[in-house]
Amino acid sequence: MLPPTIPSPMVSPPISPSSQTTSPPTSPTYSSPTTTPPISPNFNPSNNFLSVPKNNRQVRSKSVPHVRQILVDMVQSTERNLEAPFRSILWQKYVMERPKVTELKCSEVRWFYQEPKTTPWIPFNGRDSHMLEIKYRKEKGIELDETVQSIYDESLSHYNMQKLDESEAENGETSSDGKPMVVVLNGQYKVNKENSRIDPIYWKEDSKEIRRGTWFTPDYQPLEMPLSDAIEKNHLQCFRNQMIPEGTTVFSKSETSNKPSELENIACYLNFNISVLAELHVDGYDVRWNSVIDISLHQKGNAILRYLWAKSTPLRRGYEKEGEWNDASAEISHLILVVHGIGQKGYENLIAQNANQVRDGVVSAMEKCYPDEKSRPMFLPVEWRSSLILDNGLTENITIPKMSSMRASLNSTAMDVMYYQSPLFRTEIVRGVVTQLNRTYKLFKANNPQFNGHVSIFGHSLGSVICYDILTQYSPLMLYDKYVTKSIDEYLEKNDTNNTEEARKAMEAMKLAREQLRDNMEGGIHKLLVTKEEQLDFKVKYLFAVGSPLGVFLTMRGGAGTDLLSKATNVERVFNIFHPYDPVAYRLEPFFTPEYKHIRPIKLFSNADLRARASYEGLPLDVYKHYLKKLKNQKKNKNKDDKTADARSGGDDDVDEEDECDSEEDARSGCSSPRSMTPPPPVDVATANKEPKAVVKKGWFSFGSSNNNPKKTQSSASLASSVQATSTEHIEVGKEAEAELPLAERILGSGVRVPHRIDFQLQPALTEKSYWSVLKSHFAYWTNADLALFLANVLYCKPAKPEEAKPTWA
């Protein structure tokens, strides 16, 4: 308020009556200046004269009422003159910066896919969504925004964004002009012509529905595409170029005060259009616009019932997070083709699930142990059984109808092995596997032209044997050729008078022709027997033979170590990985030297063990514990020739061949399945030396049986040292050489060494001690975490320096 009026000391003349009727003088008007002075940065329009504290406002004037009015008018006029341009600048800036209702950008649209038999929609990553949206707009003739157009010109101009022909869509190959297709989900799925479904490229019957998301429910689940398109069209017609207020596309919890009142909602339900700016009726739904950002979806029906039971659903326009082109799947550095074994007849998609299980395990292991590695391996299934005809169903015709389920199971599993052993059907199987391997590799290269990594094969069961024969170009006809050659030589060596001279000359001519064929023709007879249809179009780096019966097949062929890794082998290294309880798996290292049967395969460490993250190359050879005990008993028996000593020491049959646990440390870490051990009762040492001890032999299925030999708990290292000490006393060998060579090297002697370790054994769990473990162990490789980490190590582990690797195994 203004200061009080100061009374005037002068006496005013009397006021005439006429002067009282006249209107009071009007306040003076002050025009705005033509030029606006510059506004100081610290200027605050609210800090005017009237807002100054009372004690600082003192008006000194002789005519107080007139001066006070003048000052008030001056202050108000100055505020208006200064605030007008200031507010104009702020408003223009606000208008320019606020978003307006226009067409959605490609980054605001998000594509989703839905797994079969599930309800939630899963969003694609940013790059896959961009690819689908670009393809959709190219087909519809919709113009791309500036950012996406630059991405298309730089990276996607060579892609086929047009609709595929029916033949191209069915085969999953590139278009007729050689351009790659749009693929999503790690390059494993392609889009159909209607942009409504994605189909697998490398296997069958695993399609997923996809949906273009422009309008969403509050939990960002997309509406159906026809409904979304209708809402988007009406929204642009009614609100194009209008400013979008701050906040989300619907009212959030903090904006509940801005929401329409409950009365307005009731009025809307009763068809009283209070504060409804626009309305759309489509496909059994009512869409109402209360503002630019307040849009709701209602189901049609009785108004009162709809209000009582069917609440409205707020809608959001555009996805919650804009898609980014850099949000893409990891770069593929290795391609691993997964080949199934027996038991796939009638379960064609099972190998696809198994391949994804292996990939998920390897990726999970890499995220844990190799967080800095940006690239990832790609596991693709190779299904070969369904494309084979074989006996045209003759086996089913001759099958006895009794116990049909069990016989059908045997026909779909064991019969595959018998088919492969038959010379009549083996060629068809090999050519079928080669065709599928080449087809998968060709499709992968077509959809990933920038790939320049290595290719490996993951073969399970019989699949590993087939892949090994393909890589080594083995043919059973070569074995028959050897027998023919041997028969000719034996015939010519005989001096049988019954044979005519003409027959002998014919045999000699046949032998000469065969020798000339081997010498003059590149590849010899082998080239005639192994055709191009049985050869791969790519080189293979690793062969992971998992649960493989390859050892038995090589034995039946009379194979040796030189045949296992011959010069003609189209693979750098073979890994034979098996579970100790797998009845189908066999070892390969004893093919080089029989004494390798006494050398343990490399046991894979548990994925929880830090040692599992390092390379296995530096591990020393380890001897079976039961063989160490056998050596120790043999050395004891050398000085005792009586039968009592033989009974006390025990023969080969009394040795525990299972060798489940290496040491107490392995038992405590859960790497193996140790027996529960009970300490023996105290006995007299002299009596113990005189009376033989009964040896209890335990099978692999016995769990928790007692062990009366306390020395069972000794580690392999302590047993090895005791054997070395005993051998230096009783075996007449050079003492210096004995001390220099480790026990494993002395066992192998002068035999052929493997160029690298081949056999690798998984660790059984504590509970795997039953017949059921035998049945399921052959199919337990797909989800084994230890195997997944081992595969990641083989593919990505860099060899450590000797000084760095040495303490790792301490």
C-alpha positions in Angstrom: 0.0 0.0 0.0 1.1 3.6 -0.5 2.2 5.8 2.3 -0.4 7.8 4.1 -1.5 11.3 2.9 0.4 14.2 4.3 -2.0 17.1 5.4 -1.3 20.4 3.6 -0.5 23.5 5.8 -2.2 25.8 3.3 -5.9 26.5 3.6 -7.8 25.5 0.5 -10.5 27.8 -0.9 -14.0 26.7 -0.5 -15.3 24.4 -3.1 -18.2 25.6 -5.2 -21.2 23.4 -5.8 -20.5 23.3 -9.5 -17.1 21.9 -8.9 -18.5 18.9 -7.1 -20.5 17.8 -10.1 -17.7 17.8 -12.5 -15.9 14.5 -13.1 -12.5 14.0 -11.5 -9.6 14.5 -13.8 -8.6 11.3 -15.6 -5.2 9.8 -15.1 -2.6 10.7 -17.7 -1.9 8.1 -20.4 1.7 7.3 -21.2 2.5 6.0 -24.6 4.9 3.2 -25.2 8.3 4.1 -26.4 9.0 3.3 -30.0 12.2 1.5 -29.2 12.6 -1.1 -26.5 15.7 -0.7 -24.4 17.8 -3.8 -23.9 16.7 -6.1 -21.1 19.3 -6.7 -18.5 20.0 -10.4 -17.6 19.2 -9.7 -14.0 16.0 -7.9 -14.8 13.0 -9.3 -13.0 9.6 -7.7 -14.0 8.1 -8.6 -10.6 10.6 -6.3 -8.8 8.8 -3.0 -9.5 8.3 0.0 -7.4 5.2 -1.3 -5.7 7.0 -4.4 -4.5 9.7 -2.5 -2.6 9.5 -2.9 1.2 7.4 -0.3 3.0 10.3 1.3 4.9 12.0 2.1 1.6 9.0 3.7 -0.1 8.7 7.3 0.9 6.8 9.7 -1.4 7.5 13.3 -0.9 5.1 15.6 -2.8 2.9 18.6 -2.1 0.0 17.1 -4.1 0.0 13.6 -2.7 -3.1 12.1 -4.4 -2.1 13.1 -7.9 1.5 12.0 -7.5 0.6 8.6 -6.2 -1.7 7.9 -9.1 0.9 9.1 -11.6 3.6 6.8 -10.1 1.3 3.8 -10.2 0.5 4.4 -13.8 4.1 4.8 -14.7 5.1 1.6 -13.1 2.4 -0.5 -14.7 3.1 1.0 -18.1 6.8 0.3 -17.8 6.1 -3.3 -16.8 3.9 -3.8 -19.9 6.4 -2.2 -22.2 9.2 -4.4 -20.9 7.4 -7.7 -20.5 5.7 -7.7 -23.9 8.9 -8.4 -26.0 10.3 -10.6 -23.2 7.2 -12.8 -23.2 7.1 -12.8 -27.0 10.6 -14.2 -27.2 9.9 -16.9 -24.6 6.7 -17.9 -26.3 8.3 -18.2 -29.7 11.1 -20.3 -28.2 8.5 -22.5 -26.4 6.5 -22.9 -29.6 9.5 -23.9 -31.6 10.8 -26.4 -29.1 7.5 -28.2 -28.3 6.8 -31.3 -30.4 3.9 -31.3 -32.7 1.6 -34.0 -33.9 3.1 -35.4 -37.1 3.7 -38.8 -38.7 5.6 -41.2 -36.4 9.3 -41.6 -37.1 10.7 -45.0 -37.8 12.5 -45.0 -34.4 9.1 -44.4 -32.7 7.5 -47.4 -34.2 8.5 -50.7 -32.7 7.9 -54.2 -34.1 7.0 -57.2 -31.8 6.9 -61.0 -32.1 5.0 -63.5 -30.1 6.1 -67.0 -29.2 3.6 -69.8 -30.0 1.1 -70.6 -27.2 2.1 -67.4 -25.3 0.3 -64.1 -24.9 2.9 -61.4 -24.3 4.4 -59.6 -27.2 8.2 -59.4 -27.2 9.9 -56.3 -28.8 12.6 -56.7 -31.5 15.8 -55.0 -30.9 16.4 -51.6 -32.4 18.1 -52.7 -35.6 15.6 -55.5 -36.3 12.7 -53.1 -35.8 14.3 -50.6 -38.1 14.8 -53.2 -40.8 11.1 -54.3 -40.6 9.8 -50.8 -40.6 12.0 -49.8 -43.6 10.7 -52.9 -45.5 7.1 -52.1 -44.5 7.4 -48.4 -45.7 9.2 -49.3 -48.9 6.4 -51.8 -49.8 3.7 -49.3 -48.8 5.4 -46.3 -50.6 5.7 -44.3 -47.3 8.6 -41.9 -47.2 11.4 -42.5 -44.7 12.4 -39.8 -42.3 15.8 -38.1 -42.8 17.7 -40.1 -40.2 16.5 -43.5 -41.4 17.0 -42.5 -45.1 20.7 -41.9 -44.4 20.9 -45.3 -42.7 19.2 -47.0 -45.7 21.5 -45.3 -48.2 24.7 -46.3 -46.3 23.8 -49.9 -45.1 20.7 -51.3 -46.6 20.6 -50.2 -50.3 21.8 -53.6 -51.4 19.1 -55.4 -49.4 15.9 -56.7 -51.0 13.1 -54.7 -49.5 10.5 -55.9 -52.0 8.1 -58.8 -51.7 9.6 -62.2 -52.4 8.2 -64.6 -54.9 6.5 -67.7 -53.7 9.4 -69.9 -54.6 11.9 -67.7 -52.9 9.8 -67.5 -49.8 9.4 -71.2 -49.6 13.1 -72.0 -50.1 14.3 -69.2 -47.8 17.0 -68.1 -50.3 18.0 -64.8 -51.6 15.9 -63.0 -54.3 16.4 -63.6 -58.0 18.6 -60.5 -58.2 21.0 -61.9 -55.6 20.2 -59.3 -52.9 20.0 -60.6 -49.3 16.7 -60.8 -47.5 15.7 -59.0 -44.4 16.4 -61.4 -41.5 15.8 -60.9 -37.8 16.5 -62.6 -34.5 20.2 -63.3 -35.0 19.6 -63.9 -38.7 17.5 -67.0 -38.1 14.1 -65.9 -39.3 12.8 -64.2 -42.5 9.6 -62.1 -43.0 6.7 -63.3 -45.0 5.1 -61.3 -47.8 2.3 -59.9 -45.7 4.7 -58.7 -42.9 2.6 -60.6 -40.4 4.8 -63.6 -39.6 8.4 -64.6 -39.5 9.5 -68.1 -40.6 12.7 -70.0 -39.7 15.3 -70.2 -42.4 17.3 -73.2 -41.3 14.5 -75.5 -39.9 10.7 -75.9 -40.2 7.5 -75.4 -38.3 8.6 -72.7 -35.9 6.8 -69.6 -37.2 6.1 -66.6 -35.0 3.5 -63.9 -35.4 4.8 -60.3 -35.6 3.0 -57.0 -35.1 3.7 -53.4 -35.9 3.3 -51.3 -32.8 2.2 -47.6 -33.2 -0.5 -47.4 -30.4 0.0 -49.2 -27.1 -1.7 -50.1 -23.9 -0.2 -48.7 -20.7 2.1 -51.7 -20.4 3.3 -51.1 -23.9 1.6 -54.0 -25.6 0.8 -53.2 -29.2 -2.8 -53.0 -30.5 -3.8 -54.9 -33.6 -2.5 -53.4 -36.7 -5.9 -52.5 -38.4 -7.1 -50.8 -35.2 -3.8 -49.0 -34.7 -3.8 -47.8 -38.4 -7.4 -46.5 -38.0 -6.6 -44.6 -34.7 -3.4 -43.2 -36.2 -5.3 -41.9 -39.3 -8.0 -40.2 -37.3 -5.4 -38.8 -34.9 -3.5 -37.1 -37.7 -6.7 -35.8 -39.3 -7.9 -34.1 -36.1 -4.7 -33.0 -34.4 -2.0 -32.6 -37.1 0.5 -29.9 -36.2 -1.0 -29.3 -32.8 1.5 -28.9 -29.9 1.9 -31.9 -27.6 1.8 -30.9 -24.0 4.5 -32.0 -21.6 4.2 -35.4 -20.0 3.5 -38.8 -21.3 1.0 -39.7 -24.0 -1.5 -40.5 -21.2 -1.9 -39.1 -17.7 0.6 -40.5 -15.3 0.2 -40.8 -11.5 1.6 -37.4 -11.0 -0.9 -35.9 -13.4 -4.1 -37.3 -11.8 -5.2 -33.8 -11.0 -5.3 -33.0 -14.7 -7.5 -36.1 -15.6 -11.1 -35.6 -16.3 -13.4 -35.8 -13.3 -15.4 -38.9 -12.6 -18.5 -37.0 -13.6 -17.0 -36.4 -17.0 -16.2 -40.1 -17.3 -19.8 -41.0 -16.4 -21.0 -38.5 -18.9 -18.8 -40.1 -21.6 -20.2 -43.5 -20.8 -23.7 -42.2 -21.0 -22.9 -40.7 -24.5 -22.9 -37.1 -23.2 -19.9 -35.7 -25.1 -18.5 -33.5 -22.3 -14.9 -32.5 -23.1 -14.6 -35.1 -25.9 -12.8 -33.5 -28.8 -12.9 -36.4 -31.2 -14.4 -39.9 -31.3 -13.9 -43.0 -33.5 -16.0 -46.1 -33.8 -14.2 -49.1 -35.3 -14.3 -52.9 -34.9 -16.4 -53.0 -31.8 -14.4 -50.3 -30.0 -14.9 -46.6 -29.3 -11.9 -44.4 -29.2 -12.3 -41.0 -27.5 -9.9 -38.0 -27.6 -10.3 -35.8 -24.5 -7.1 -33.9 -25.5 -4.1 -34.4 -27.7 -2.5 -36.7 -25.1 -5.6 -38.1 -23.4 -6.9 -40.9 -25.6 -8.9 -43.9 -24.3 -10.2 -47.1 -25.7 -13.7 -48.4 -24.8 -15.6 -51.5 -25.8 -19.0 -51.1 -27.4 -22.1 -52.3 -25.6 -24.6 -51.1 -23.0 -23.4 -47.9 -21.6 -24.2 -48.6 -17.9 -22.8 -52.2 -18.0 -19.7 -50.9 -19.9 -19.1 -48.4 -17.1 -19.6 -51.0 -14.3 -17.5 -53.8 -15.7 -15.5 -52.7 -18.7 -13.2 -49.9 -17.7 -11.6 -47.7 -20.4 -8.0 -48.4 -21.5 -5.7 -45.4 -21.9 -3.6 -45.4 -25.0 -0.1 -44.4 -25.7 1.2 -43.2 -29.1 4.7 -44.4 -30.0 6.9 -46.8 -28.1 8.3 -45.8 -24.7 11.9 -45.8 -26.0 13.0 -44.9 -29.5 14.8 -47.6 -31.3 18.4 -47.2 -32.1 20.3 -48.6 -35.1 23.2 -49.6 -32.9 20.9 -51.7 -30.7 21.7 -54.9 -32.7 22.7 -58.5 -32.2 26.3 -59.2 -31.5 28.7 -59.8 -34.5 29.0 -63.4 -35.4 32.6 -64.6 -35.2 32.2 -68.4 -35.3 29.6 -70.6 -37.1 28.9 -74.0 -35.5 26.7 -76.4 -37.4 24.9 -78.8 -35.0 24.3 -82.3 -36.5 21.9 -84.7 -34.7 22.3 -88.4 -34.3 19.8 -91.2 -33.8 16.2 -90.7 -32.7 15.2 -87.7 -34.8 12.7 -89.5 -37.0 9.3 -87.8 -36.3 11.0 -85.1 -34.2 12.4 -82.9 -36.9 12.4 -79.7 -34.8 14.1 -81.2 -31.8 17.6 -80.5 -33.1 16.6 -76.8 -33.5 15.7 -76.6 -29.8 18.9 -78.5 -28.9 21.0 -76.1 -31.0 19.4 -73.1 -29.2 20.0 -74.7 -25.9 23.7 -75.1 -26.6 23.9 -71.5 -27.9 22.1 -70.1 -24.8 24.6 -72.0 -22.6 27.6 -70.7 -24.5 26.4 -67.1 -24.5 25.6 -67.3 -20.8 29.1 -68.6 -20.1 30.7 -65.9 -22.3 28.7 -63.1 -20.5 30.1 -64.4 -17.2 33.7 -65.3 -18.2 34.3 -63.1 -21.3 32.4 -59.9 -20.6 34.7 -57.8 -22.9 34.1 -60.1 -25.9 31.6 -58.4 -28.2 31.2 -61.1 -30.8 29.2 -64.3 -30.4 29.1 -67.7 -32.0 26.1 -68.8 -34.1 24.8 -72.4 -33.6 22.6 -73.6 -36.5 20.8 -76.9 -36.6 21.3 -79.4 -39.4 18.4 -81.8 -39.7 19.1 -84.6 -42.2 16.8 -87.5 -41.3 13.5 -86.3 -42.6 14.8 -85.8 -46.2 15.9 -89.4 -46.5 13.7 -92.1 -48.2 15.9 -95.2 -47.4 13.8 -98.4 -47.5 10.5 -96.8 -48.6 8.8 -97.9 -45.4 9.6 -101.6 -45.8 10.8 -101.7 -42.2 7.4 -100.6 -41.0 5.7 -103.2 -43.1 7.7 -106.1 -41.6 7.5 -104.9 -38.0 5.5 -107.1 -35.7 2.4 -105.3 -34.5 2.7 -106.5 -30.9 4.4 -104.0 -28.5 4.1 -101.5 -31.3 5.2 -98.4 -29.3 8.5 -100.0 -28.2 9.2 -101.4 -31.7 8.4 -98.0 -33.3 10.9 -96.4 -30.8 13.6 -98.9 -31.8 12.9 -98.4 -35.5 13.4 -94.6 -35.1 16.6 -94.9 -33.1 18.6 -98.1 -33.5 17.6 -98.6 -37.2 19.6 -95.5 -38.1 22.8 -97.2 -37.0 22.0 -100.3 -39.0 21.1 -98.2 -42.1 24.5 -96.5 -41.8 26.3 -99.8 -41.6 24.6 -100.9 -44.8 26.6 -100.2 -48.0 23.2 -99.8 -49.8 21.9 -96.9 -47.6 25.1 -95.4 -46.3 25.8 -93.4 -49.4 22.3 -91.9 -49.3 22.8 -90.9 -45.6 26.2 -89.3 -46.3 24.9 -87.4 -49.3 21.9 -86.2 -47.4 24.0 -84.9 -44.5 26.4 -83.2 -47.0 23.5 -81.6 -48.8 22.1 -80.2 -45.6 25.5 -78.9 -44.4 26.2 -77.1 -47.6 22.7 -75.7 -47.8 22.9 -74.3 -44.3 26.3 -72.8 -44.9 25.1 -71.3 -48.2 22.0 -69.7 -46.6 24.1 -68.3 -43.8 26.6 -66.7 -46.1 23.8 -65.3 -48.3 22.2 -63.6 -45.2 25.5 -62.7 -43.6 27.8 -61.7 -46.5 30.2 -59.9 -44.2 31.0 -63.1 -42.2 34.7 -64.2 -42.4 35.0 -66.4 -39.3 35.7 -70.1 -38.8 33.2 -72.9 -39.3 33.1 -75.9 -36.9 30.8 -78.9 -36.5 29.1 -80.1 -33.3 28.2 -83.7 -33.9 26.1 -85.7 -31.5 26.1 -89.5 -31.4 25.8 -91.0 -34.9 26.0 -87.5 -36.3 29.6 -87.2 -35.2 30.5 -90.5 -37.0 28.9 -89.3 -40.2 30.7 -85.9 -40.0 34.0 -87.6 -39.3 33.6 -89.8 -42.4 32.7 -86.8 -44.5 35.7 -84.8 -43.2 38.1 -87.7 -43.8 36.4 -88.7 -47.1 36.1 -92.3 -45.9 34.3 -94.8 -48.0 33.8 -98.5 -47.2 34.5 -99.3 -50.8 38.1 -98.3 -50.1 38.2 -101.2 -47.6 36.7 -103.5 -50.1 39.4 -102.3 -52.6 42.1 -103.4 -50.2 40.6 -106.8 -49.9 40.4 -107.1 -53.7 44.1 -106.1 -54.0 45.0 -108.6 -51.4 43.0 -111.3 -53.1 44.7 -110.6 -56.5 48.2 -110.8 -54.9 47.3 -114.1 -53.2 46.0 -115.5 -56.4 49.2 -114.6 -58.3 51.4 -116.0 -55.6 49.8 -119.4 -55.8 51.1 -122.0 -58.3 47.8 -123.7 -58.8 47.9 -126.0 -61.8 44.2 -125.8 -62.2 44.3 -122.2 -63.2 44.8 -121.6 -66.9 47.4 -119.3 -68.4 44.7 -117.0 -69.7 43.2 -116.5 -66.2 46.6 -115.7 -64.8 47.3 -113.1 -67.6 43.9 -111.5 -66.9 44.7 -111.2 -63.2 48.1 -109.6 -64.0 46.5 -107.2 -66.4 44.0 -106.2 -63.8 46.7 -105.6 -61.2 48.7 -103.5 -63.7 45.6 -101.4 -64.6 44.9 -100.7 -61.0 48.4 -99.6 -60.3 48.4 -97.3 -63.4 45.1 -95.9 -62.2 46.6 -95.1 -58.8 49.8 -93.6 -60.3 48.3 -91.6 -63.2 44.9 -90.4 -62.0 44.9 -87.7 -59.4 43.3 -89.0 -56.3 43.4 -92.6 -57.7 40.5 -94.9 -57.0 39.5 -92.8 -54.0 38.4 -90.1 -56.4 36.1 -92.5 -58.2 34.6 -93.8 -55.0 34.1 -90.4 -53.2 32.1 -88.2 -55.5 31.6 -84.4 -55.3 28.2 -85.0 -53.7 30.0 -86.3 -50.7 32.3 -83.3 -50.2 31.8 -80.1 -48.3 32.0 -76.6 -49.8 33.8 -75.1 -46.8 36.7 -75.9 -44.5 36.1 -77.0 -40.9 38.2 -75.8 -38.0 37.0 -78.0 -35.1 34.9 -81.2 -34.9 33.2 -81.6 -31.5 32.3 -85.2 -31.3 29.8 -85.4 -28.3 28.7 -88.7 -27.0 30.3 -90.3 -30.0 30.6 -94.1 -30.8 33.3 -93.3 -33.3 35.8 -95.5 -31.5 33.6 -98.6 -32.1 33.2 -97.7 -35.8 36.9 -97.3 -36.3 37.5 -100.6 -34.5 35.2 -102.5 -36.8 37.0 -100.9 -39.8 40.4 -102.0 -38.5 41.5 -98.4 -38.0 44.7 -97.1 -36.3 46.1 -93.8 -35.0 47.3 -92.9 -38.5 43.8 -93.3 -39.9 42.3 -91.2 -37.1 44.0 -88.0 -38.1 45.2 -88.6 -41.7 46.6 -86.0 -44.0 43.3 -86.0 -46.0 41.3 -84.9 -43.0 39.5 -81.6 -43.6 39.6 -80.5 -40.0 42.2 -78.9 -37.8 41.3 -80.7 -34.5 38.9 -83.2 -33.1 37.5 -83.0 -29.6 35.9 -86.3 -28.2 33.7 -85.2 -25.3 31.7 -87.7 -23.3 29.9 -88.3 -20.1 31.4 -91.1 -18.0 28.0 -92.9 -17.7 27.2 -92.6 -21.4 26.9 -96.2 -22.8 27.3 -95.0 -26.4 30.5 -93.0 -26.0 34.0 -94.4 -26.4 37.6 -93.1 -26.2 39.9 -92.4 -29.2 43.4 -91.8 -27.8 44.2 -95.5 -27.3 44.2 -95.9 -31.1 47.6 -94.2 -31.1 49.1 -96.3 -28.3 47.3 -99.0 -26.3 48.9 -97.6 -23.1 46.7 -94.5 -23.4 44.0 -96.6 -21.7 45.9 -96.1 -18.5 46.0 -92.3 -19.0 42.9 -90.4 -17.8 41.0 -88.2 -20.3 41.0 -84.6 -19.4 38.3 -83.9 -16.8 36.5 -80.7 -17.5 36.3 -78.5 -14.4 33.0 -77.3 -13.0 31.8 -74.0 -14.5 31.9 -72.6 -10.9 35.6 -73.4 -10.7 37.9 -70.5 -11.8 40.3 -73.0 -13.4 37.6 -73.8 -16.0 38.0 -70.3 -17.5 41.6 -71.1 -18.6 43.0 -73.2 -21.4 43.4 -77.0 -20.9 46.5 -77.1 -23.0 49.0 -77.0 -20.1 47.5 -79.8 -18.1 49.9 -82.8 -17.4 49.0 -86.4 -18.1 47.2 -88.1 -15.3 47.2 -91.8 -14.6 44.1 -93.8 -13.6 44.1 -94.4 -9.9 43.1 -98.0 -10.2 46.2 -98.6 -12.5 48.4 -97.0 -9.9 47.1 -99.4 -7.3 47.6 -102.3 -9.7 51.2 -101.3 -10.2 51.7 -101.0 -6.5 50.3 -104.4 -5.9 52.3 -106.0 -8.6 55.5 -104.7 -7.1 54.5 -106.0 -3.7 53.8 -109.5 -5.2 57.2 -109.7 -6.8 58.8 -110.8 -3.5 55.9 -113.0 -2.4 55.3 -116.2 -4.3 52.9 -117.9 -2.0 49.1 -117.9 -2.5 48.4 -116.0 0.6 50.3 -113.0 -0.8 48.4 -113.3 -4.0 45.1 -113.3 -2.2 46.1 -110.4 0.0 47.3 -108.3 -3.0 44.3 -109.2 -5.1 44.1 -109.8 -8.9 43.0 -107.5 -11.7 39.4 -108.4 -11.0 39.5 -107.0 -7.5 40.6 -103.5 -8.6 38.0 -100.8 -8.5 37.8 -99.9 -12.2 35.3 -97.1 -11.7 37.7 -94.5 -10.6 35.0 -92.0 -9.8 37.0 -89.5 -7.7 40.5 -88.2 -8.3 41.1 -86.7 -4.9 39.4 -85.5 -1.8 39.5 -82.0 -3.2 37.4 -83.1 -6.2 34.9 -84.7 -3.9 34.5 -81.6 -1.8 34.2 -79.4 -4.9 31.4 -81.5 -6.3 33.3 -82.3 -9.5 32.6 -86.0 -9.2 30.5 -88.5 -7.3 32.6 -89.9 -4.4 31.5 -92.7 -2.2 30.8 -92.1 1.4 33.8 -93.4 3.3 33.6 -94.9 6.8 36.8 -95.0 8.9 38.0 -98.6 9.6 37.9 -100.0 13.1 41.2 -100.2 15.0 43.1 -103.4 14.4 46.4 -104.9 15.4 49.1 -104.2 12.9 50.7 -107.6 13.3 47.5 -109.4 12.9 46.7 -107.4 9.9 49.9 -108.4 8.3 49.3 -112.1 8.8 45.6 -112.3 7.9 44.5 -111.5 4.4 41.9 -108.8 4.1 38.7 -109.4 2.2 38.4 -107.1 -0.7 34.9 -105.7 -1.3 34.2 -104.9 -5.0 31.6 -102.1 -5.5 29.7 -101.4 -8.6 29.0 -98.0 -10.0 25.4 -98.3 -8.9 26.2 -98.8 -5.1 25.8 -95.6 -3.2 27.1 -95.2 0.4 28.8 -98.6 0.8 31.5 -98.9 3.3 35.2 -98.9 2.4 37.5 -100.9 4.6 40.7 -99.6 2.9 41.7 -96.3 4.5 44.3 -95.8 1.8 41.4 -95.3 -0.7 41.4 -91.6 0.3 44.9 -91.0 -1.0 45.2 -88.6 -3.9 46.7 -89.7 -7.2 49.7 -87.5 -6.6 50.6 -89.3 -3.3 50.0 -92.7 -5.0 52.2 -91.7 -7.9 55.0 -90.7 -5.5 54.7 -94.0 -3.6 54.8 -96.0 -6.9 57.9 -94.1 -8.0 59.6 -94.8 -4.6 58.8 -98.5 -4.9 59.8 -98.8 -8.5 63.2 -97.3 -7.7 63.8 -100.1 -5.2 62.4 -103.2 -7.1 62.6 -102.4 -10.8 66.0 -102.5 -12.4 66.0 -99.4 -14.6 68.3 -96.4 -14.9 67.9 -94.3 -11.8 68.6 -91.1 -13.5 66.1 -91.7 -16.3 63.6 -92.9 -13.7 63.9 -89.6 -11.9 63.6 -87.4 -15.0 60.5 -89.0 -16.6 57.1 -88.7 -15.0 55.0 -91.8 -14.5 52.7 -91.2 -17.4 55.6 -90.9 -19.8 57.1 -94.1 -18.5 53.8 -95.9 -19.0 53.6 -94.7 -22.6 57.2 -95.7 -23.3 58.1 -95.4 -26.9 54.6 -95.5 -28.2 53.1 -92.9 -30.6 51.9 -89.8 -28.8 48.8 -87.9 -29.7 49.4 -84.6 -31.4 47.0 -83.0 -29.0 44.6 -84.3 -26.3 41.4 -85.7 -27.9 39.4 -87.2 -25.0 37.6 -84.9 -22.6 35.3 -86.2 -19.9 32.4 -84.3 -18.2 32.1 -84.5 -14.4 29.0 -86.4 -13.1 26.9 -84.9 -10.4 26.5 -86.3 -6.9 23.0 -87.6 -7.7 24.0 -89.4 -11.0 24.3 -92.9 -9.5 21.4 -94.9 -10.9 20.3 -96.7 -14.0 18.3 -93.7 -15.0 21.6 -91.7 -15.2 22.8 -94.2 -17.9 19.6 -93.6 -19.9 19.6 -89.8 -19.8 23.4 -89.2 -19.9 23.5 -89.7 -23.7 21.0 -86.8 -24.1 22.3 -84.5 -21.3 24.9 -82.7 -23.3 22.7 -79.9 -24.7 22.1 -78.2 -21.4 25.4 -79.0 -19.6 27.0 -75.8 -18.3 30.5 -77.3 -18.0 30.4 -78.3 -21.7 29.1 -74.8 -22.7 32.0 -73.1 -20.9 34.5 -75.5 -22.5 33.1 -74.6 -25.9 33.5 -70.9 -25.2 37.1 -71.5 -24.0 38.0 -73.4 -27.2 36.5 -70.7 -29.4 37.6 -67.6 -27.5 40.3 -68.4 -24.9 43.7 -66.9 -25.8 46.7 -69.0 -24.8 48.3 -67.6 -21.7 52.1 -67.1 -21.3 53.9 -69.9 -19.4 54.6 -67.7 -16.5 51.0 -66.7 -16.3 49.5 -70.2 -16.8 51.7 -72.0 -14.4 50.1 -70.8 -11.1 46.6 -71.3 -12.6 46.8 -75.1 -12.1 48.6 -74.9 -8.7 
